[in-house]
Amino acid sequence: MVTVDMCLLETCESGGCSNILHVSDLPNYINANGTSFVGVGTSVVAECVCAATEFSKPVDCSPTHCLNGGRCVKDEWGDVRYVYLL
């Protein structure tokens, strides 16, 4: 596997650089003479931040979190998990 490190090309004055994975909402579609592939569009971007001190806000349950009959549940510690009923 080839390592993708966009921070090698970035000069950050703060000294910290983190590779951030961005995932597109739109699928990538390739059609090649009867064979087709569908995948997720992604990109890696360098950001001048120290990821060890960057904490994102806690995730809350919303109507769009779960699809196909899933249910969003917040446990006693405030962590969000998803329950799918079969």
VMD Tcl script that builds the backbone (N, CA, C; Angstrom):
set m [mol new atoms 258]
animate dup $m
set s [atomselect $m all]
$s set {name element resname resid chain x y z} {
  {N N MET 1 A 0.835 -1.173 0.000}
  {CA C MET 1 A 0.000 0.000 0.000}
  {C C MET 1 A 0.883 1.239 0.000}
  {N N VAL 2 A 0.507 2.215 -0.798}
  {CA C VAL 2 A 1.266 3.446 -0.913}
  {C C VAL 2 A 0.738 4.452 0.106}
  {N N THR 3 A 1.627 5.054 0.854}
  {CA C THR 3 A 1.245 6.055 1.847}
  {C C THR 3 A 0.959 7.382 1.160}
  {N N VAL 4 A -0.156 8.018 1.502}
  {CA C VAL 4 A -0.508 9.336 0.986}
  {C C VAL 4 A -0.260 10.331 2.103}
  {N N ASP 5 A 0.761 11.179 1.928}
  {CA C ASP 5 A 1.099 12.175 2.943}
  {C C ASP 5 A 1.201 13.533 2.275}
  {N N MET 6 A 0.089 14.279 2.294}
  {CA C MET 6 A 0.057 15.602 1.684}
  {C C MET 6 A 0.842 16.617 2.509}
  {N N CYS 7 A 1.167 16.283 3.760}
  {CA C CYS 7 A 1.933 17.189 4.610}
  {C C CYS 7 A 3.381 17.318 4.149}
  {N N LEU 8 A 3.868 16.391 3.336}
  {CA C LEU 8 A 5.221 16.505 2.806}
  {C C LEU 8 A 5.359 17.715 1.891}
  {N N LEU 9 A 4.254 18.128 1.276}
  {CA C LEU 9 A 4.267 19.257 0.346}
  {C C LEU 9 A 3.877 20.574 1.004}
  {N N GLU 10 A 3.506 20.544 2.272}
  {CA C GLU 10 A 2.970 21.715 2.974}
  {C C GLU 10 A 3.991 22.260 3.962}
  {N N THR 11 A 4.088 23.585 4.046}
  {CA C THR 11 A 4.927 24.234 5.050}
  {C C THR 11 A 4.007 24.941 6.036}
  {N N CYS 12 A 3.977 24.445 7.260}
  {CA C CYS 12 A 3.079 25.001 8.273}
  {C C CYS 12 A 3.896 25.794 9.285}
  {N N GLU 13 A 3.501 27.041 9.515}
  {CA C GLU 13 A 4.202 27.890 10.472}
  {C C GLU 13 A 3.996 27.412 11.905}
  {N N SER 14 A 2.844 26.782 12.169}
  {CA C SER 14 A 2.564 26.304 13.528}
  {C C SER 14 A 3.351 25.048 13.864}
  {N N GLY 15 A 3.919 24.405 12.861}
  {CA C GLY 15 A 4.704 23.196 13.086}
  {C C GLY 15 A 3.909 21.914 13.006}
  {N N GLY 16 A 2.597 21.969 13.108}
  {CA C GLY 16 A 1.779 20.766 13.052}
  {C C GLY 16 A 1.032 20.666 11.740}
  {N N CYS 17 A 1.016 19.482 11.168}
  {CA C CYS 17 A 0.287 19.242 9.920}
  {C C CYS 17 A -0.431 17.908 10.039}
  {N N SER 18 A -1.679 17.871 9.593}
  {CA C SER 18 A -2.462 16.637 9.636}
  {C C SER 18 A -3.094 16.385 8.284}
  {N N ASN 19 A -3.111 15.126 7.884}
  {CA C ASN 19 A -3.792 14.711 6.667}
  {C C ASN 19 A -5.255 14.470 6.996}
  {N N ILE 20 A -6.148 15.168 6.299}
  {CA C ILE 20 A -7.581 15.065 6.544}
  {C C ILE 20 A -8.219 14.375 5.345}
  {N N LEU 21 A -8.973 13.305 5.602}
  {CA C LEU 21 A -9.666 12.572 4.547}
  {C C LEU 21 A -11.037 13.184 4.331}
  {N N HIS 22 A -11.314 13.621 3.105}
  {CA C HIS 22 A -12.622 14.149 2.731}
  {C C HIS 22 A -13.324 13.108 1.871}
  {N N VAL 23 A -14.562 12.785 2.223}
  {CA C VAL 23 A -15.354 11.804 1.488}
  {C C VAL 23 A -16.508 12.530 0.819}
  {N N SER 24 A -16.666 12.315 -0.487}
  {CA C SER 24 A -17.712 12.986 -1.259}
  {C C SER 24 A -19.057 12.302 -1.055}
  {N N ASP 25 A -20.130 13.084 -1.131}
  {CA C ASP 25 A -21.483 12.533 -1.051}
  {C C ASP 25 A -21.901 11.892 -2.372}
  {N N LEU 26 A -21.198 12.209 -3.435}
  {CA C LEU 26 A -21.552 11.688 -4.755}
  {C C LEU 26 A -20.694 10.470 -5.106}
  {N N PRO 27 A -21.304 9.426 -5.667}
  {CA C PRO 27 A -20.531 8.241 -6.045}
  {C C PRO 27 A -19.743 8.478 -7.334}
  {N N ASN 28 A -18.643 7.757 -7.486}
  {CA C ASN 28 A -17.893 7.732 -8.740}
  {C C ASN 28 A -18.339 6.506 -9.508}
  {N N TYR 29 A -18.600 6.672 -10.806}
  {CA C TYR 29 A -19.091 5.580 -11.632}
  {C C TYR 29 A -18.182 5.431 -12.845}
  {N N ILE 30 A -17.708 4.215 -13.096}
  {CA C ILE 30 A -16.863 3.926 -14.255}
  {C C ILE 30 A -17.520 2.810 -15.038}
  {N N ASN 31 A -17.742 3.041 -16.338}
  {CA C ASN 31 A -18.331 2.041 -17.226}
  {C C ASN 31 A -17.307 1.712 -18.301}
  {N N ALA 32 A -16.898 0.445 -18.377}
  {CA C ALA 32 A -15.861 0.045 -19.325}
  {C C ALA 32 A -16.290 -1.205 -20.079}
  {N N ASN 33 A -16.982 -1.026 -21.204}
  {CA C ASN 33 A -17.351 -2.125 -22.097}
  {C C ASN 33 A -18.020 -3.299 -21.382}
  {N N GLY 34 A -19.108 -3.056 -20.704}
  {CA C GLY 34 A -19.872 -4.125 -20.071}
  {C C GLY 34 A -19.540 -4.355 -18.615}
  {N N THR 35 A -18.458 -3.803 -18.134}
  {CA C THR 35 A -18.100 -3.911 -16.727}
  {C C THR 35 A -18.214 -2.522 -16.113}
  {N N SER 36 A -18.853 -2.441 -14.967}
  {CA C SER 36 A -18.986 -1.132 -14.324}
  {C C SER 36 A -18.550 -1.220 -12.866}
  {N N PHE 37 A -18.067 -0.103 -12.375}
  {CA C PHE 37 A -17.614 0.003 -10.997}
  {C C PHE 37 A -18.225 1.260 -10.388}
  {N N VAL 38 A -18.637 1.154 -9.136}
  {CA C VAL 38 A -19.145 2.305 -8.397}
  {C C VAL 38 A -18.331 2.399 -7.111}
  {N N GLY 39 A -17.843 3.589 -6.831}
  {CA C GLY 39 A -17.036 3.781 -5.630}
  {C C GLY 39 A -17.312 5.129 -5.001}
  {N N VAL 40 A -16.655 5.365 -3.909}
  {CA C VAL 40 A -16.807 6.601 -3.165}
  {C C VAL 40 A -15.674 7.546 -3.553}
  {N N GLY 41 A -16.005 8.804 -3.828}
  {CA C GLY 41 A -14.978 9.797 -4.139}
  {C C GLY 41 A -14.323 10.295 -2.866}
  {N N THR 42 A -12.992 10.264 -2.834}
  {CA C THR 42 A -12.255 10.722 -1.657}
  {C C THR 42 A -11.096 11.607 -2.075}
  {N N SER 43 A -10.625 12.404 -1.151}
  {CA C SER 43 A -9.403 13.179 -1.351}
  {C C SER 43 A -8.751 13.391 0.009}
  {N N VAL 44 A -7.435 13.528 -0.008}
  {CA C VAL 44 A -6.679 13.797 1.216}
  {C C VAL 44 A -6.123 15.207 1.109}
  {N N VAL 45 A -6.378 16.013 2.147}
  {CA C VAL 45 A -5.969 17.418 2.156}
  {C C VAL 45 A -5.100 17.664 3.386}
  {N N ALA 46 A -4.023 18.425 3.205}
  {CA C ALA 46 A -3.170 18.798 4.334}
  {C C ALA 46 A -3.746 20.026 5.022}
  {N N GLU 47 A -3.838 19.971 6.348}
  {CA C GLU 47 A -4.291 21.119 7.132}
  {C C GLU 47 A -3.260 21.398 8.225}
  {N N CYS 48 A -2.946 22.663 8.403}
  {CA C CYS 48 A -1.944 23.070 9.392}
  {C C CYS 48 A -2.566 23.141 10.785}
  {N N VAL 49 A -2.790 21.992 11.380}
  {CA C VAL 49 A -3.307 21.877 12.739}
  {C C VAL 49 A -2.623 20.698 13.406}
  {N N CYS 50 A -2.607 20.710 14.696}
  {CA C CYS 50 A -2.108 19.566 15.453}
  {C C CYS 50 A -3.304 18.696 15.795}
  {N N ALA 51 A -3.432 17.557 15.167}
  {CA C ALA 51 A -4.605 16.700 15.350}
  {C C ALA 51 A -4.713 16.152 16.769}
  {N N ALA 52 A -3.615 16.125 17.503}
  {CA C ALA 52 A -3.656 15.604 18.870}
  {C C ALA 52 A -4.433 16.533 19.797}
  {N N THR 53 A -4.573 17.815 19.418}
  {CA C THR 53 A -5.303 18.758 20.262}
  {C C THR 53 A -6.624 19.190 19.644}
  {N N GLU 54 A -6.966 18.662 18.476}
  {CA C GLU 54 A -8.218 19.001 17.813}
  {C C GLU 54 A -9.255 17.931 18.141}
  {N N PHE 55 A -10.247 18.285 18.924}
  {CA C PHE 55 A -11.298 17.347 19.280}
  {C C PHE 55 A -12.600 17.850 18.684}
  {N N SER 56 A -13.244 17.019 17.888}
  {CA C SER 56 A -14.509 17.431 17.280}
  {C C SER 56 A -15.620 17.362 18.319}
  {N N LYS 57 A -16.682 18.115 18.054}
  {CA C LYS 57 A -17.805 18.114 18.985}
  {C C LYS 57 A -18.492 16.750 18.963}
  {N N PRO 58 A -19.130 16.358 20.030}
  {CA C PRO 58 A -19.805 15.059 20.070}
  {C C PRO 58 A -20.920 14.971 19.026}
  {N N VAL 59 A -21.093 13.787 18.513}
  {CA C VAL 59 A -22.126 13.547 17.511}
  {C C VAL 59 A -23.474 13.390 18.205}
  {N N ASP 60 A -24.492 14.037 17.662}
  {CA C ASP 60 A -25.845 13.891 18.180}
  {C C ASP 60 A -26.679 13.091 17.192}
  {N N CYS 61 A -27.677 12.417 17.686}
  {CA C CYS 61 A -28.585 11.675 16.821}
  {C C CYS 61 A -29.450 12.664 16.045}
  {N N SER 62 A -29.629 12.399 14.776}
  {CA C SER 62 A -30.511 13.209 13.942}
  {C C SER 62 A -31.268 12.265 13.007}
  {N N PRO 63 A -32.346 12.718 12.399}
  {CA C PRO 63 A -33.127 11.840 11.520}
  {C C PRO 63 A -32.342 11.308 10.324}
  {N N THR 64 A -31.271 11.997 9.919}
  {CA C THR 64 A -30.516 11.551 8.744}
  {C C THR 64 A -29.342 10.634 9.078}
  {N N HIS 65 A -29.103 10.350 10.363}
  {CA C HIS 65 A -27.973 9.498 10.726}
  {C C HIS 65 A -28.161 8.046 10.297}
  {N N CYS 66 A -29.343 7.523 10.416}
  {CA C CYS 66 A -29.577 6.110 10.141}
  {C C CYS 66 A -30.524 5.948 8.960}
  {N N LEU 67 A -30.174 5.024 8.089}
  {CA C LEU 67 A -31.001 4.715 6.934}
  {C C LEU 67 A -31.379 3.238 6.971}
  {N N ASN 68 A -32.299 2.850 6.135}
  {CA C ASN 68 A -32.688 1.444 5.969}
  {C C ASN 68 A -33.158 0.791 7.267}
  {N N GLY 69 A -33.923 1.524 8.063}
  {CA C GLY 69 A -34.498 0.941 9.270}
  {C C GLY 69 A -33.610 0.997 10.494}
  {N N GLY 70 A -32.495 1.706 10.420}
  {CA C GLY 70 A -31.602 1.808 11.574}
  {C C GLY 70 A -32.113 2.821 12.575}
  {N N ARG 71 A -31.582 2.742 13.790}
  {CA C ARG 71 A -32.000 3.647 14.858}
  {C C ARG 71 A -30.756 4.157 15.577}
  {N N CYS 72 A -30.698 5.455 15.808}
  {CA C CYS 72 A -29.584 6.085 16.505}
  {C C CYS 72 A -29.859 6.051 18.005}
  {N N VAL 73 A -28.880 5.564 18.781}
  {CA C VAL 73 A -29.040 5.442 20.230}
  {C C VAL 73 A -27.839 6.091 20.907}
  {N N LYS 74 A -28.094 6.918 21.918}
  {CA C LYS 74 A -27.019 7.517 22.705}
  {C C LYS 74 A -26.960 6.792 24.044}
  {N N ASP 75 A -25.767 6.267 24.390}
  {CA C ASP 75 A -25.644 5.502 25.632}
  {C C ASP 75 A -25.430 6.428 26.827}
  {N N GLU 76 A -25.238 5.836 28.011}
  {CA C GLU 76 A -25.137 6.618 29.246}
  {C C GLU 76 A -23.893 7.504 29.309}
  {N N TRP 77 A -22.868 7.233 28.459}
  {CA C TRP 77 A -21.664 8.063 28.413}
  {C C TRP 77 A -21.748 9.149 27.333}
  {N N GLY 78 A -22.859 9.171 26.594}
  {CA C GLY 78 A -23.027 10.161 25.550}
  {C C GLY 78 A -22.500 9.747 24.195}
  {N N ASP 79 A -22.016 8.505 24.092}
  {CA C ASP 79 A -21.526 8.003 22.809}
  {C C ASP 79 A -22.699 7.569 21.946}
  {N N VAL 80 A -22.593 7.842 20.663}
  {CA C VAL 80 A -23.656 7.496 19.720}
  {C C VAL 80 A -23.329 6.166 19.067}
  {N N ARG 81 A -24.316 5.302 18.977}
  {CA C ARG 81 A -24.163 4.044 18.241}
  {C C ARG 81 A -25.422 3.814 17.426}
  {N N TYR 82 A -25.314 2.967 16.460}
  {CA C TYR 82 A -26.410 2.738 15.534}
  {C C TYR 82 A -26.870 1.290 15.644}
  {N N VAL 83 A -28.162 1.108 15.771}
  {CA C VAL 83 A -28.750 -0.221 15.924}
  {C C VAL 83 A -29.602 -0.502 14.687}
  {N N TYR 84 A -29.336 -1.618 14.046}
  {CA C TYR 84 A -30.123 -2.024 12.890}
  {C C TYR 84 A -30.904 -3.284 13.242}
  {N N LEU 85 A -32.185 -3.233 13.095}
  {CA C LEU 85 A -33.051 -4.367 13.402}
  {C C LEU 85 A -33.175 -5.229 12.169}
  {N N LEU 86 A -32.928 -6.504 12.328}
  {CA C LEU 86 A -33.023 -7.431 11.184}
  {C C LEU 86 A -34.371 -8.079 11.108}
}
mol reanalyze $m
mol bondsrecalc $m
mol representation Tube
mol addrep $m
